[in-house]
Amino acid sequence: MKHLITVRANAAPVSLHPRAAAEPEGLDSAPNAEARADSAGEQVMVLRFSAFGVWYEINSWHEGRFLERVLPGTFTKTIQERGDRVKIFFNHGYDYQIDQKILGVPELLEERTDGVWAEVPLLDTSYNRDLIPGLRAGGYGSSFMFNVMEDVWVHEPEASEHNPEGLPERSVLQVRLFECGPVTWPASHAATAGMRSAVALTDWYGEQLRTRDSGRHDALVRGFTDFRARHGLRTSDSEAVPPAADPQPVADERQDTTPDEAATTPTDAPDTPVVHHATGLTHSQRDARLRAQRYSFLTREAS
């Protein structure tokens, strides 16, 4: 499951801070110095793309339905190992005009007490100048693309204040980060106020693969079918074609990949049959049923 690309968005607005251009020595300050810095100085985009310790609901055709939270320390290893390779795109590199032109190179990528933050001086380009008014107005949210490398599940939790339905709970402990940046559609309008801190965009990503690369899309579907079955997660109409995506474009992994570390859906994903989740089964019973279906040849040999 470590190869499954996951996309999350944060509804917190991306902010923009002007950094004054250096004044030549001997030049007296002028009354319009602030305005000059705002227009001629470097623009620094600041985004918190993941909050720590906040439960949010994932209700995804690919991933199923469960609660998720990201814990402190989740990004420490990936920042140390590949922080200088993280790309900064608009709309995950699928904007019709900007495409995969980078917005800038992060000068800071770090965990803080409330989440993981990036500070990105914007390149002096025409496409960034087009984005600046919207960024300055706080009109964009943030999103990021990653693999989950380590997590902990509670498959049958008791109902609680943050989880009144007793949905499965996933705590993410370690990820591999590939890309982050501002997005036009950061959160679902149907989400409740308490669940607007993050939203799953993996379905949108899957829709992009379906239209661009059917082989990788099929591998993604098989991988997430196995993922849902392993954790006893429900999804609507699991054998149907995924619903049409929101107009929000989502990235693939055309950038920042190497043969031994490709941010791709696994081509060797097991050809796992779709498993229907029977009601009334515990997680251990579902796991036993899954093993029986996946390794049915053992049963045949034993008989």
C-alpha positions as CSV (number, residue, x, y, z in Angstrom):
1,M,0.0,0.0,0.0
2,K,3.0,2.3,0.2
3,H,2.8,3.0,-3.5
4,L,-0.7,4.4,-3.6
5,I,-0.7,8.0,-4.5
6,T,-2.9,10.0,-2.1
7,V,-4.0,13.7,-2.5
8,R,-5.3,15.9,0.3
9,A,-6.4,19.5,0.4
10,N,-6.6,22.0,3.2
11,A,-9.2,24.7,3.3
12,A,-7.0,27.2,5.1
13,P,-6.2,30.0,2.6
14,V,-2.7,30.5,1.2
15,S,-1.1,33.8,2.1
16,L,1.2,36.1,0.3
17,H,3.8,38.4,1.8
18,P,5.9,41.0,-0.1
19,R,9.6,41.1,0.5
20,A,11.1,44.4,-0.2
21,A,13.7,44.6,-2.9
22,A,17.1,45.7,-1.6
23,E,17.7,49.5,-2.0
24,P,20.9,50.7,-3.6
25,E,23.3,52.2,-1.1
26,G,22.9,56.0,-0.7
27,L,19.3,56.0,-1.9
28,D,17.0,57.9,0.5
29,S,13.7,56.4,1.5
30,A,10.8,57.7,-0.5
31,P,7.2,58.1,0.8
32,N,6.1,55.4,-1.6
33,A,8.7,52.9,-0.4
34,E,6.0,50.5,0.8
35,A,4.2,50.5,-2.5
36,R,7.4,50.1,-4.4
37,A,8.3,47.1,-2.3
38,D,4.9,45.6,-3.0
39,S,5.3,45.9,-6.7
40,A,9.0,45.4,-7.2
41,G,9.9,43.2,-4.3
42,E,9.9,39.4,-4.1
43,Q,6.5,37.8,-3.3
44,V,6.7,35.0,-0.8
45,M,3.8,32.5,-0.7
46,V,3.2,30.9,2.7
47,L,1.0,27.8,3.0
48,R,0.2,25.3,5.7
49,F,-0.8,22.3,3.8
50,S,-1.4,19.8,6.6
51,A,-2.7,20.4,10.1
52,F,-1.7,18.1,13.0
53,G,-4.0,16.1,15.2
54,V,-7.3,17.2,13.5
55,W,-9.7,14.4,12.6
56,Y,-11.3,14.7,9.2
57,E,-13.5,12.4,7.2
58,I,-12.4,10.7,4.1
59,N,-15.3,9.7,1.9
60,S,-13.8,8.6,-1.4
61,W,-14.8,6.2,-4.1
62,H,-11.2,4.9,-4.2
63,E,-10.2,5.0,-0.6
64,G,-13.6,4.3,1.1
65,R,-15.0,6.0,4.2
66,F,-13.0,6.5,7.4
67,L,-11.6,9.2,9.7
68,E,-8.0,10.3,9.3
69,R,-5.5,12.5,11.1
70,V,-1.9,13.4,10.6
71,L,0.3,13.3,13.7
72,P,3.4,15.5,14.5
73,G,6.6,14.0,13.0
74,T,4.8,12.7,9.9
75,F,6.9,14.9,7.6
76,T,10.2,14.9,9.4
77,K,11.9,12.1,7.5
78,T,10.6,13.1,4.0
79,I,11.7,16.7,4.5
80,Q,15.2,15.6,5.6
81,E,15.6,13.1,2.7
82,R,13.9,14.8,-0.2
83,G,12.7,18.3,0.9
84,D,14.8,19.9,-1.9
85,R,13.0,17.8,-4.5
86,V,9.4,18.8,-3.5
87,K,7.7,20.6,-6.4
88,I,5.5,23.6,-6.0
89,F,2.6,23.6,-8.6
90,F,-0.7,25.4,-9.1
91,N,-3.6,23.0,-9.2
92,H,-1.1,20.1,-9.0
93,G,0.4,20.9,-12.3
94,Y,-2.9,20.5,-14.3
95,D,-3.9,24.1,-14.8
96,Y,-4.7,24.6,-18.5
97,Q,-2.4,27.6,-18.9
98,I,0.3,27.1,-16.3
99,D,0.6,23.3,-16.6
100,Q,3.7,22.0,-14.7
101,K,5.7,25.2,-14.6
102,I,6.9,25.5,-11.0
103,L,5.7,28.5,-9.0
104,G,9.0,28.7,-7.1
105,V,11.5,26.7,-5.0
106,P,10.8,26.4,-1.3
107,E,13.2,28.3,0.9
108,L,11.6,26.8,3.9
109,L,9.8,23.5,4.4
110,E,9.3,22.5,8.1
111,E,7.0,21.1,10.7
112,R,5.7,23.4,13.4
113,T,3.5,22.7,16.3
114,D,0.3,23.2,14.3
115,G,1.3,21.5,11.1
116,V,3.7,21.5,8.2
117,W,4.5,24.8,6.4
118,A,6.2,25.9,3.2
119,E,7.5,29.4,2.3
120,V,8.0,29.8,-1.4
121,P,9.5,32.9,-3.1
122,L,7.5,33.2,-6.3
123,L,9.5,33.3,-9.5
124,D,9.1,36.5,-11.5
125,T,7.0,35.1,-14.3
126,S,3.9,36.1,-16.1
127,Y,1.9,33.1,-14.8
128,N,2.8,34.0,-11.2
129,R,1.8,37.6,-11.7
130,D,-1.6,36.3,-12.8
131,L,-1.9,34.3,-9.6
132,I,-0.8,37.1,-7.2
133,P,-4.1,39.0,-7.0
134,G,-6.0,35.8,-6.0
135,L,-3.2,34.8,-3.5
136,R,-3.2,38.2,-2.0
137,A,-7.0,38.0,-1.6
138,G,-6.8,34.6,0.2
139,G,-8.8,33.0,-2.6
140,Y,-6.9,29.7,-2.8
141,G,-6.5,26.8,-0.5
142,S,-3.5,24.3,-0.4
143,S,-3.1,20.7,-1.3
144,F,-0.4,18.1,-1.4
145,M,0.4,14.7,-3.0
146,F,2.1,11.9,-1.0
147,N,2.5,8.2,-0.2
148,V,1.6,7.0,3.2
149,M,4.7,5.1,4.4
150,E,3.5,4.3,8.0
151,D,0.1,4.4,9.7
152,V,-1.9,3.0,12.5
153,W,-5.6,1.8,12.2
154,V,-8.3,1.3,14.7
155,H,-10.8,-0.6,12.6
156,E,-13.7,-0.9,15.1
157,P,-13.6,2.1,17.4
158,E,-16.3,3.0,19.9
159,A,-18.5,5.9,19.0
160,S,-17.0,9.1,20.3
161,E,-17.5,12.9,20.1
162,H,-15.2,13.2,17.1
163,N,-16.5,9.9,15.6
164,P,-20.2,9.5,16.4
165,E,-20.7,6.8,13.8
166,G,-17.7,4.7,14.9
167,L,-16.0,4.8,11.5
168,P,-12.5,3.2,11.2
169,E,-9.8,5.6,12.3
170,R,-6.4,6.0,10.6
171,S,-3.5,7.9,12.2
172,V,-0.8,8.8,9.6
173,L,2.7,8.5,11.1
174,Q,5.0,8.9,8.1
175,V,4.6,10.0,4.5
176,R,6.7,10.6,1.4
177,L,5.9,14.1,0.1
178,F,6.1,14.8,-3.7
179,E,4.3,18.0,-4.4
180,C,2.3,20.8,-2.8
181,G,0.9,24.2,-3.7
182,P,-2.2,26.3,-4.0
183,V,-5.4,24.9,-5.5
184,T,-8.7,26.5,-6.7
185,W,-11.0,24.0,-5.1
186,P,-9.5,23.1,-1.7
187,A,-12.6,21.7,0.1
188,S,-16.0,20.2,-0.7
189,H,-18.9,22.5,-0.2
190,A,-20.9,19.6,1.1
191,A,-18.5,19.0,4.0
192,T,-19.7,20.0,7.5
193,A,-18.0,22.8,9.3
194,G,-16.0,20.4,11.5
195,M,-14.7,18.5,8.6
196,R,-13.5,21.3,6.3
197,S,-9.9,21.1,7.5
198,A,-9.0,18.6,4.8
199,V,-10.6,16.7,1.9
200,A,-9.6,13.8,-0.2
201,L,-8.8,14.6,-3.8
202,T,-7.7,11.1,-4.7
203,D,-10.8,10.5,-6.8
204,W,-10.0,13.5,-8.9
205,Y,-6.5,12.1,-9.4
206,G,-8.0,8.8,-10.4
207,E,-10.2,10.5,-13.0
208,Q,-7.1,12.2,-14.5
209,L,-5.5,8.8,-14.9
210,R,-8.6,7.3,-16.4
211,T,-8.5,9.8,-19.2
212,R,-4.7,9.9,-19.7
213,D,-3.4,6.4,-18.9
214,S,-5.9,3.6,-18.6
215,G,-3.3,1.1,-17.5
216,R,-2.1,3.1,-14.5
217,H,-5.8,3.9,-13.7
218,D,-6.6,0.2,-13.6
219,A,-3.6,-0.5,-11.4
220,L,-4.8,2.3,-9.1
221,V,-8.3,0.8,-8.9
222,R,-6.9,-2.6,-8.1
223,G,-4.5,-1.2,-5.5
224,F,-7.3,0.7,-3.7
225,T,-9.6,-2.3,-4.0
226,D,-7.1,-4.2,-2.0
227,F,-6.6,-1.3,0.4
228,R,-10.3,-1.1,1.2
229,A,-10.6,-4.9,1.6
230,R,-7.6,-5.0,4.0
231,H,-9.2,-2.4,6.3
232,G,-12.9,-3.4,5.8
233,L,-13.8,0.0,4.3
234,R,-17.0,0.6,2.4
235,T,-17.3,2.5,-0.8
236,S,-20.4,3.1,-2.9
237,D,-21.0,0.9,-5.9
238,S,-17.5,-0.7,-5.7
239,E,-17.8,-2.4,-9.1
240,A,-19.1,0.6,-10.9
241,V,-17.0,3.2,-12.9
242,P,-15.8,6.0,-10.6
243,P,-18.0,9.1,-10.6
244,A,-17.0,12.0,-12.8
245,A,-14.4,14.2,-11.2
246,D,-14.9,17.8,-10.0
247,P,-13.5,20.3,-12.5
248,Q,-10.5,20.7,-10.2
249,P,-7.5,19.3,-12.1
250,V,-5.2,16.9,-10.3
251,A,-1.5,16.0,-10.9
252,D,0.1,12.8,-12.0
253,E,3.8,12.1,-11.2
254,R,5.5,13.3,-14.4
255,Q,8.0,15.2,-12.3
256,D,10.6,14.2,-9.7
257,T,10.7,10.5,-10.3
258,T,13.4,8.0,-10.7
259,P,13.2,4.3,-11.7
260,D,13.8,3.1,-8.1
261,E,11.7,5.8,-6.5
262,A,8.8,6.5,-8.8
263,A,5.7,8.2,-7.4
264,T,3.5,5.9,-9.5
265,T,0.6,3.6,-9.0
266,P,2.2,0.1,-8.9
267,T,2.1,-1.8,-12.1
268,D,2.5,-5.0,-10.2
269,A,-0.5,-4.4,-8.0
270,P,-2.2,-7.7,-7.3
271,D,-5.1,-8.6,-9.5
272,T,-7.4,-8.7,-6.5
273,P,-11.1,-9.4,-7.1
274,V,-13.6,-6.8,-5.9
275,V,-14.6,-7.8,-2.3
276,H,-18.0,-7.0,-1.1
277,H,-18.0,-6.1,2.6
278,A,-20.6,-8.1,4.4
279,T,-22.2,-6.4,7.3
280,G,-21.8,-7.9,10.8
281,L,-18.3,-9.2,10.3
282,T,-15.4,-8.1,12.5
283,H,-12.1,-6.9,11.0
284,S,-10.5,-10.3,11.8
285,Q,-13.3,-12.1,10.0
286,R,-13.1,-9.8,7.0
287,D,-9.3,-10.4,7.0
288,A,-9.7,-14.1,7.1
289,R,-12.3,-14.0,4.2
290,L,-9.9,-11.8,2.2
291,R,-7.0,-14.2,2.7
292,A,-9.2,-17.1,1.6
293,Q,-10.2,-15.3,-1.6
294,R,-6.7,-14.1,-2.4
295,Y,-5.0,-17.4,-1.7
296,S,-7.8,-19.7,-2.8
297,F,-5.3,-22.0,-4.5
298,L,-4.1,-23.1,-1.0
299,T,-7.6,-24.2,-0.2
300,R,-7.9,-26.1,-3.4
301,E,-4.6,-27.9,-2.7
302,A,-5.6,-28.7,0.9
303,S,-8.8,-30.3,-0.4
